[in-house]
Amino acid sequence: MVDLSVKIGEVELANPLMPASGTFSYEFADIIDLNRLGAMVAKTVSRDFRAGNPTPRMAETEAGIIQSPGLPSNGIQYFLDEMLPEYKRYTPPMVASISAETTDDFAEMARDISVPGVDVIEVNISCPTRDPRGGNFALQANHTRNVVSAIHAATNKPVWAKLSPNAGDIVGIALAAEEAGADALVIANTFLALKIRTDNFRPALGNKFGGLVSPALKPIIMRMVYQVAREVSIPIIGLGGVCKAEDVVEYMLAGASAVGVGYAAFRNPTALPAIIDDLERWCDERGIEHICDLTGAVRDDDMETDTYVAASSI
C-alpha cells in the first residue's frame, strides 16, 4: 500500500490533501472525518471584526463561480477563543490564515496567532477581493519581500506565503517570498474577474469584482507551479481546480508537494476524503510506494522549455 505522507518543510502531513482557506470549517466534521485530512486550513482571520463585501457575493459562470466575500471575520481574539479549541480536537496540522492591510499589522498578527495548537501560519497576501487600498502585497516583489520578512521575524511558526495569479511575474514574487524566509508557497489565490448581468446591465457582484474559481483554471496554475518549482528550493502547495486524484498527481509531477482543494468542496463537501481514497487506489494500481516521489517527477528533460526557442523550431 502506498505511503501517502508528505512533508512541507518540518510539517508532516498524513497525505497531500488539504482544504483551501475560506472553503472549510471544523463544522465539516458533521459530514467527513477531519482526521483523514493532510492538514486543516482555517478561514482567513483579520485583527478586528470585518463585515466583508456587500452582497451579492457569488455569481455562477459557465465553468465555475466568481466569489467576493471580502474576508469577513470575527477577529483574531474570536478565532483564538472560540475556533481554535474546536480545531485542536483533531489530529491534522492546523494552518491559521491571516490577513492585514499593513506590514506592521501582519507582523503583529503573526506574533499574536503563534500559540499552541497553531502549527502553520498561512499569510494571505493575495486576496483579490478585499479593499484594493491595502492587503494584496503579492503583486510586487518588494512588497512581498517586506511583509514576509516582517512576518518571519515575528514568529517561530512555519510561514506559508499565499501568492497571487494576478501578478505579472509570479516566479519573481515567489523568489522574493523565499528570500524573505517563507517556508513554503501556496500557488495560487483566485483570479480577479468580472461578470455583468444582461438583464439590468449591472455587475453581478456587490463589490463589482470577484475571484474566479474554476477547474478550467487548473492548467494556468499548473504552469505557474511548474515554473516556480524550477526556481525555488522550498515546498509548494498547488491550489486551483483540483477535482480528482489525477489532478493531485499532475500538480505533484509539476513540482508541488501538496495540494489545496476549494471549488470541488463547494460542489461536494465529501470531495476531500473521496479524492484521498482515489489517490491511494491510483498509486497502488501503479505500484507507487511513496507518493512524495511524484513531486517534480515530470519527464521533460528532453524537451525545450524556452518558449521562444520552442516556437522557432516549429
N, C-alpha and C positions, 0 to 999 in steps of 0.2 A: 504493500500500500504506500502511496506517495506521502512524503513528508511535506505538508503544506506550509510549514513555519518559515517565516522570513524575519530579517532584522532591518530596522530602519535606524541606522546608527547603533546606539546601545539599547534601543527599544525592541523587545521581542514580541512578535505577533504570531498567533497560532496559525494564521492564514493571511493572504494578502488582501482580503476584502474588508472595507470599512465604509460607513455611510459618508456622504458629503455633508459638510456643515450646513445647517438650515433645512435639511430634509429628514431629520432624525430626532428622536427624543427617547428618554428612558421609558416613556409610555408605550413604546413599541413592544415592551415585554409582555403586553397583553396578547400579542399576535405571534411573536417569534421568540426563540431562546437567545437572549442577548449574549450569553456566554459563548456562543458559536462564532461571534464576530471576531475579526482580526483586531479591531480597535473600535472604540466608540468615540464619535466626534460630535460634540455638543453644538447647539446653535450659537452663532457669534453673539458675544455679550459686549456691551459698552459700559463706560463708567457709570452713567446715570440712566434713568428711565428714558427710553426713546419710543415715541408713538409710532414711528415708521412713516411710510409714504401714504398719501391719500389713496383711497380706493377709486376704481378697481385696481387690484394689484396683480392680476393674472389674465392673460389672453391666450387663446389657443391659436396655433398656426397649423399649416398642413403637415408639418413634420416635427412638432414639439410645442413648447409653450414659451411665452415671454412673461417673466415674473419680475415684480418690482416691490418687494416688501419694505425695502429701506432699512433693513436691520432693526426691526422693533426689538426692544429689550427692556427687562425689568431692572437692569443694572447689575453691577458686579456683586454687590452685597447680597442681593436676592439669589444670584447664582450660587454663591458660597454657602449661604444659609439653607436654602430650600432645594436646589437642584443637585449640587454636588453629592450630598448624602445619598440621594437616590442612585446616582451613577456608581457610587462606591459599593453598592450591593452586588455588583457584577465583576467578573474577573478580567475582561479585556482591558488593555491600557486605555486610560481616559485622556482624550485630547480636548483641551479647552481652547476655543477660538475667540480671539479678542479683536476689537476694532477701536480706533480712536481717530481724532482729527489732527493731532499734533504729535511730533516726535516725543516730546516730553511726556505727554499723556500715555502714549504707547508704552514707554518705559515704565511708568508708574503702574499701569495696568498689568504689565508682565510681572512686576515685583509683587503686586497685591494678590495675583492669582496663583503665585508659586507656593502652593500649600500642599500638605499631604493629600493624596487622592487624585491630584492632577499630575499626570505622567508626561504630558507634552503640551506645549503652547503653540497653537497654530495662529500665526499673525495674518489677519485678513487685511492685507494692504492693497486689495484689488477689487473691492466691491464696486460694480459699475452703477449701482442704483442709489447709493446714499448721496448726501449733499456734495455736489461737484466741487464745492469750495475747499474740501479737505477730505482726507481719508484714503484716497486712491494713490498711494505712493508708488505703486508698481508700474507706473507708466514711464518713469525716468530712472536711469541707473543711479544717479547721485542721490535722489530721494530714497530709493530703495536701500542703498548703502547706509545712509544716515540713520534711517529708522531701524533697520535690522541690527546695526551696530549698537544702538542705544538699548534695544531690547535684549540683545545678547549680554550686554554688560549688567543688566538689571536682574537677571535670573540665572539660576543654575539648572533650570529645566531645559530639555531639548527644545529647540526652536524650529518650527516648520514654517517657511515663508510661502504663503499662497499667492501665486503670481497671476498676472492678467493676460489673457489672449489678445487684449486690445492694444498692447504695447507694440511699438514698431519693431523693436529688436529684443525679442524675449530671451535670446541667448545672452546678450549683454546684460539684461536685467538679472538673469539667473547667476551670471558670474559675479555681479555686484553683491547679490544676496549671499553667495558662498564666501566671498572675500570678507563680508561683514560678520560672519560667524554663524550663518544658518546651518542647522544640522541636516535639513532635508528641504526639498522643494515640492510644493503641491502645484501641479500644472494641469488644468488651469481653472480660473473662475469663469464666469459666463461672458458671452459676447454682448456688447451693448447693441440694442436693437429697438426698432420702432414698428408699431402696427397702427394703421389708420382705418377707422370704421368707414365703410362706404354708405351707410345709412344716414349718418349725420356729419360726415366729413371731419370728425374729431379723432384725436389719438385714442386708442382703445384703453390705455392705462392712465390712471390719475396723475402719475408722475411723468407722463409722456413717454419717457424711455424706460426700457427694462432689460433684463438679462435673458438672452435666448439660451434655452437648454433643449438639446435635441440629439438623438442618435446620429443625425446627419452631420453633426459637428465632429464626430469621433476622428475621421481621417485628418482633420486640420490639427486637432490637439495631438494626435499621434505623431504628426510631422514635427510638432514643437518638442514633444518628449524625445523623439529620436535625435533632433539637432542639439538639444540641451545636454542629453546624456553623453554626447561625444565631447563635451567641453568642460563638464563639471565632474568632481570626484565624490560628491555627496549624493545620497539616495534621492529618488524621485517617486512621488505618488502621482500616477496618471489619473486624471479626472475629466470625464466628458464622454457621454454616450455609451457607457458600459451597460449592456442589457443581457449578456450571456457569457458563458465560460470562455468562449473563443475570443471575446473582447478583452478579457483579462490576460489571456495568453498573448494576444497581439501587443498590448501595452508593455508587457514584460519583455517580449522579444525586442521591442523598440528601445528598451533601457529602463523601464520602470521597475521598482522593487515591490510596489503595491499599487492598488487602485482604489478610487473612491466611487461610490455608486449614488447617484442622485435621481435622475429622471426615471429610472426603472422603478425606484421605490415609490415615486409619485403614482405610477400606474398600478403597482402591485406591492403592498407592504411586505410581502413574503419573498420578495425578489432576492434579497441578500443570502439567506440560507439556501435557497434554490440554486443560486449561482455557485455557492461553495460546494454543494453536492455534485453539481455537474462538472465543476473543475476537477474535483477528486476523480470522478469517473474518466474524464478526458485524459488525465495524466496516467491513470492505471492502465487504460487501454493501450497506451503507447509506451509503457514501461519506464516512465519518468519517475525517478526515485526521490528527487529533491526539486521542488518547484522553483527554488531560488536559482537553480542552474539555468532557468529560462531567461533571466534578466540579461539583456544585451546580446542574446544569442542569435539575432537575426543573421542570416547567411548572405552577406552582401560585400564580402571582401573583394570580389572580382568585378564589382560594379562601380562605375564612375559616380561620385557623389556631388561633384561640382555641376550645378545645373547648366551653366553656360557651356562648359566643355561637353556635357552630355548632349545638349541641344545641337551643338555644332557638328556632332558626329552623325546626325540623322540624315 
